[in-house]
């Protein structure tokens, strides 16, 4: 998010920043706009086989963007939600038919639309067989991701009682068309044809009366926590909160991808056992993770067994520790960062610890100024 360097109020000046960045040298990343004019997106320009080199690349871009924004007395702010933005008052939507259609149907001046930042990780598949295995593996990992990545404990200038408030509000932004988001956890499917029949077509049919021109009736309308992107043969994971700097973002992405690969390879359970874990079980774990993150209790024995855990009840952080311990240490460049998260808690818990008893607006602002400095410096908030 682009914010004022002093007050931290959101600044709807993304267009100017993007124009200035476009004049700079060729780069390995892309910048683009988002729904609102105070948010910009940075992403890898091409698919990569190894995420290890991206943190430094992304950090250089953050530094360049902040140098441009200094002339406007502005800077970039990390985390998944602005702690005291009033989206109904402060949000300015980007122009364009898609954005205006979303706003007409759903009303996009709300926290789940105009005050959120997430990281998307796209993992590839080649055919239906790979798609089925990848989709099953991602379904099992989704509910646990807030345990590592929750970074939104403060909303409307006060602790919300949840560690992942961004994901909580995200769950209901499309409530007038329930099939668009489902229960966030996607249904079990095995082929593209089944996915289109079970997920995409019901979604298009439900929104058709609001969208007769079919502006939104594409696969990206799907608002589940992981969605099939058949246009690029990937499944996109969308439940990860933005962290304090790219080093942490990419460490979580790499760790999550490694665990997904283990499940894809059926290291702990065969595909049919993975697919048998129901949405209700995974949804309950997701809600617990949204609330308690690393301390969420996972107590479904079948689910834990599919993750290689012999217990019938344990904390989400223990599940992550077990899954990550089994990954190849030779490629675990992300391990020190994830170890810090497992030891100190996700960013949301560290933010609350820093705020302490001074939950005044200025006390909260001081913590988020420190987070802005972490983003600019490329270091963890501990």
C-alpha positions in Angstrom: 0.0 0.0 0.0 1.1 3.5 -0.7 0.8 5.6 2.5 1.8 9.1 3.7 5.3 9.0 5.2 4.1 10.9 8.3 0.5 10.1 9.0 0.4 6.7 7.2 -2.9 7.7 5.6 -3.4 5.9 2.3 -2.4 7.8 -0.8 -4.2 7.1 -4.1 -1.1 7.8 -6.3 -0.4 4.4 -7.8 -0.8 5.7 -11.4 2.1 8.1 -11.0 4.3 5.5 -9.3 3.6 3.0 -12.1 4.4 5.6 -14.8 7.7 6.4 -13.1 8.7 2.8 -12.7 7.8 2.1 -16.4 10.5 4.6 -17.4 13.2 2.7 -15.6 15.5 0.0 -17.0 14.2 -3.5 -18.0 13.6 -5.7 -15.0 12.8 -9.3 -14.0 9.6 -8.3 -12.3 6.4 -6.6 -13.3 4.5 -3.8 -11.5 0.8 -3.3 -12.0 -2.3 -1.7 -10.5 -4.9 -3.3 -8.3 -8.6 -2.6 -7.6 -7.8 0.6 -5.6 -5.5 3.5 -6.4 -3.4 3.2 -3.2 -2.2 -0.4 -3.9 0.4 -1.7 -6.4 1.3 -5.3 -7.2 4.8 -6.7 -7.8 5.3 -10.1 -9.4 7.7 -12.3 -11.1 7.7 -11.4 -14.8 8.2 -15.1 -15.9 7.8 -18.5 -14.2 10.8 -19.5 -12.2 12.0 -22.9 -11.1 13.7 -21.6 -7.9 12.5 -18.8 -5.7 15.8 -18.2 -4.0 16.9 -15.3 -6.1 13.6 -13.4 -6.1 13.8 -11.8 -2.6 16.8 -9.6 -3.5 15.3 -8.8 -6.9 12.0 -7.8 -5.3 13.8 -5.8 -2.5 15.6 -3.8 -5.2 12.3 -2.9 -6.7 10.9 -1.9 -3.3 13.8 0.4 -2.8 13.4 2.0 -6.2 9.6 2.5 -5.7 10.2 4.1 -2.3 12.8 6.4 -3.8 10.2 7.7 -6.3 7.6 8.0 -3.5 9.9 10.1 -1.3 9.2 13.0 -3.7 5.5 12.7 -2.7 6.3 12.3 1.0 4.9 8.8 0.7 6.2 5.2 1.1 5.1 1.6 0.8 3.5 -0.2 3.7 3.6 -4.0 4.1 1.2 -6.4 5.9 -2.2 -7.7 4.8 -4.4 -4.8 6.1 -4.0 -1.1 6.9 -4.5 -0.8 10.7 -6.8 2.2 10.7 -7.9 2.9 7.1 -11.6 3.6 6.7 -12.2 1.9 3.3 -15.7 3.5 2.9 -14.2 6.9 3.2 -10.6 6.5 1.9 -10.8 4.0 -1.0 -10.5 5.3 -4.6 -11.2 2.6 -7.2 -9.2 2.2 -10.3 -11.0 2.9 -13.6 -12.0 0.1 -15.9 -15.0 -2.0 -16.8 -14.0 -5.0 -14.7 -13.4 -2.9 -11.6 -16.6 -1.0 -12.1 -18.6 -4.2 -12.6 -17.2 -5.7 -9.4 -18.1 -2.5 -7.5 -21.6 -2.4 -9.0 -22.3 -6.0 -8.0 -20.5 -6.3 -4.7 -19.8 -2.8 -3.5 -16.0 -2.7 -3.3 -15.5 0.0 -0.6 -15.0 -2.4 2.3 -12.2 -4.0 4.1 -12.3 -7.2 2.1 -12.0 -5.3 -1.2 -10.2 -2.0 -0.6 -8.1 -2.8 2.5 -6.2 -6.0 1.9 -2.9 -7.3 0.5 -2.2 -10.9 -0.2 0.5 -12.9 -1.9 -0.4 -15.3 -4.7 1.7 -18.4 -5.4 1.1 -20.2 -8.7 2.2 -23.8 -9.0 2.2 -25.6 -12.4 0.6 -28.7 -13.8 0.8 -30.3 -17.2 -2.3 -32.5 -17.6 -5.4 -33.8 -15.7 -3.3 -36.3 -13.8 -1.0 -33.7 -12.4 -3.8 -31.3 -11.8 -5.7 -33.9 -9.6 -2.6 -34.5 -7.5 -1.6 -30.8 -7.2 -5.2 -29.8 -6.4 -5.5 -32.4 -3.7 -2.1 -31.4 -2.1 -3.0 -27.7 -2.1 -6.4 -28.4 -0.4 -4.6 -30.0 2.5 -2.1 -27.1 2.9 -4.5 -24.2 2.6 -6.0 -24.3 6.1 -2.6 -24.3 7.7 -1.1 -21.3 5.8 -2.4 -18.6 8.2 -0.3 -20.3 10.9 2.8 -19.1 9.1 1.5 -16.1 7.3 -1.2 -14.3 9.4 -0.2 -10.6 9.4 -3.5 -8.7 10.0 -4.4 -8.5 13.7 -5.5 -4.9 13.7 -8.5 -3.4 11.9 -10.2 0.0 12.5 -7.4 1.0 14.9 -8.0 -1.9 17.3 -7.0 -5.5 17.7 -9.7 -7.5 16.0 -9.4 -10.7 18.1 -8.2 -12.6 15.0 -4.7 -13.0 13.8 -5.8 -13.1 10.1 -8.5 -10.5 9.8 -7.8 -10.1 6.1 -8.7 -13.7 5.4 -11.8 -13.4 7.7 -13.3 -10.5 5.8 -12.2 -12.1 2.4 -14.5 -15.1 3.2 -17.7 -13.0 2.9 -17.0 -10.4 0.2 -19.0 -12.3 -2.4 -21.8 -13.4 -0.1 -24.6 -12.5 -2.5 -23.2 -15.1 -4.9 -22.1 -17.9 -2.5 -20.8 -20.2 -5.2 -18.1 -17.7 -6.2 -16.1 -18.3 -3.0 -17.7 -21.4 -1.6 -16.2 -22.2 1.7 -12.8 -20.9 0.6 -11.5 -24.4 0.6 -12.1 -25.8 -2.9 -14.1 -28.9 -3.6 -12.3 -32.1 -4.6 -12.0 -32.4 -8.4 -9.9 -34.6 -10.6 -10.1 -33.1 -14.1 -10.5 -29.8 -15.9 -13.9 -30.9 -17.1 -15.1 -31.8 -13.6 -13.7 -28.5 -12.3 -15.6 -26.5 -15.0 -18.8 -28.5 -14.3 -18.6 -28.4 -10.5 -17.1 -25.0 -9.8 -16.9 -22.7 -12.8 -20.3 -23.2 -14.5 -22.4 -22.9 -11.3 -20.5 -19.7 -10.4 -21.2 -18.2 -13.9 -24.8 -19.2 -13.7 -25.3 -17.6 -10.3 -23.7 -14.2 -11.2 -25.3 -14.0 -14.7 -28.3 -12.0 -13.5 -25.9 -9.4 -12.0 -23.6 -9.6 -15.0 -25.6 -9.9 -18.2 -22.7 -8.6 -20.3 -20.5 -11.4 -19.0 -17.7 -9.0 -17.9 -16.7 -11.2 -14.9 -17.5 -14.7 -16.2 -14.0 -15.9 -16.4 -12.0 -18.4 -14.2 -10.4 -15.5 -12.2 -13.9 -14.7 -10.8 -13.4 -17.7 -8.6 -12.6 -16.5 -5.1 -11.7 -19.7 -3.3 -8.4 -19.9 -1.5 -6.9 -21.7 -4.4 -8.1 -21.4 -7.9 -7.4 -23.2 -11.2 -5.8 -20.9 -13.8 -6.2 -23.0 -16.9 -5.1 -20.0 -18.9 -1.6 -20.6 -17.6 -1.8 -24.2 -16.4 -1.3 -23.4 -12.8 -3.2 -23.4 -9.5 -3.0 -20.1 -7.7 -2.9 -20.1 -3.9 -4.4 -16.9 -2.5 -4.7 -17.3 1.3 -1.2 -16.0 2.2 -1.1 -12.5 3.9 1.6 -10.1 2.7 4.6 -10.1 5.2 7.0 -7.4 6.3 9.5 -7.8 3.4 10.0 -9.9 0.3 12.5 -12.2 2.1 9.7 -13.4 4.3 7.1 -13.5 1.6 9.2 -15.7 -0.6 10.4 -17.9 2.3 6.8 -18.7 3.1 6.1 -19.3 -0.6 9.0 -21.7 -0.9 8.2 -23.5 2.3 4.6 -23.9 1.2 5.6 -25.1 -2.3 8.0 -27.7 -0.8 5.3 -29.1 1.4 2.8 -29.2 -1.4 5.4 -31.1 -3.4 5.7 -33.7 -0.6 2.0 -34.2 -0.6 1.9 -34.3 -4.4 4.5 -37.1 -4.3 2.2 -39.0 -1.8 4.9 -39.0 0.8 2.4 -39.5 3.7 -0.8 -40.7 2.1 -2.1 -41.8 -1.3 -4.1 -39.5 -3.5 -7.5 -41.1 -2.6 -6.9 -40.6 1.1 -6.0 -37.0 0.5 -9.1 -36.4 -1.6 -11.3 -38.1 1.0 -10.6 -35.2 3.5 -13.9 -33.3 3.4 -14.4 -29.5 3.0 -16.0 -29.2 6.5 -12.9 -30.6 8.2 -10.6 -28.3 6.3 -12.9 -25.3 6.7 -12.9 -25.8 10.5 -9.1 -25.9 10.5 -9.1 -22.7 8.4 -11.3 -20.9 10.8 -9.2 -21.9 13.7 -6.0 -20.7 11.9 -7.7 -17.4 11.0 -8.4 -16.9 14.7 -5.3 -18.4 16.4 -2.7 -18.9 13.6 0.2 -20.9 14.9 -1.7 -21.9 18.1 -4.7 -23.2 16.2 -5.6 -26.7 17.4 -5.9 -29.4 14.7 -7.9 -32.3 16.0 -9.0 -34.4 13.1 -7.0 -37.7 13.1 -7.7 -38.5 9.4 -6.4 -35.1 8.3 -3.4 -35.3 10.5 -2.6 -38.8 9.2 -2.7 -37.5 5.6 -0.1 -35.0 6.7 2.1 -37.7 8.2 1.3 -36.8 11.8 0.6 -39.8 14.2 -1.2 -37.6 16.8 -4.9 -37.1 16.8 -4.6 -33.5 18.2 -1.8 -30.9 17.9 -1.0 -27.2 17.2 -0.8 -26.0 13.7 2.8 -24.9 14.4 3.7 -28.4 15.2 2.3 -29.7 12.0 4.4 -27.2 10.1 7.5 -28.1 12.0 7.0 -31.8 11.2 6.3 -31.2 7.5 9.2 -28.8 7.0 11.6 -31.1 8.8 11.1 -33.7 6.1 12.1 -31.3 3.3 15.6 -31.5 1.7 17.8 -29.2 3.7 20.1 -28.6 0.8 17.5 -26.5 -0.9 16.0 -24.9 2.3 17.4 -21.4 1.8 14.2 -20.2 3.5 14.8 -22.2 6.7 16.2 -19.5 9.0 13.3 -17.2 8.2 10.7 -19.9 8.8 12.5 -21.0 12.0 12.1 -17.4 13.3 8.4 -17.5 12.5 7.9 -20.9 14.2 9.9 -19.6 17.2 8.5 -16.0 17.5 5.1 -16.5 15.9 3.7 -15.2 12.6 3.9 -11.5 11.9 0.4 -10.9 13.4 1.5 -12.2 16.8 4.7 -10.1 16.7 2.7 -7.0 15.8 0.4 -7.5 18.8 3.5 -8.1 21.0 5.0 -4.8 19.8 1.8 -2.9 20.3 1.5 -4.3 23.8 -0.7 -2.2 26.1 -0.5 0.9 24.0 -3.3 0.2 21.5 -3.8 3.9 20.9 -3.9 5.0 17.3 -0.5 6.6 17.6 0.9 3.6 19.4 -0.3 1.4 16.5 1.0 3.9 13.9 4.5 3.7 15.5 4.5 -0.1 15.1 3.5 0.2 11.5 6.1 2.9 10.8 8.6 0.3 12.0 7.1 -2.2 9.6 7.5 0.2 6.7 11.2 0.5 7.7 11.5 -3.3 7.6 10.1 -3.3 4.1 12.5 -0.7 3.0 15.5 -2.3 4.7 14.5 -5.9 3.7 14.6 -7.3 7.2 12.3 -9.3 9.5 10.2 -7.6 12.2 11.3 -9.2 15.5 
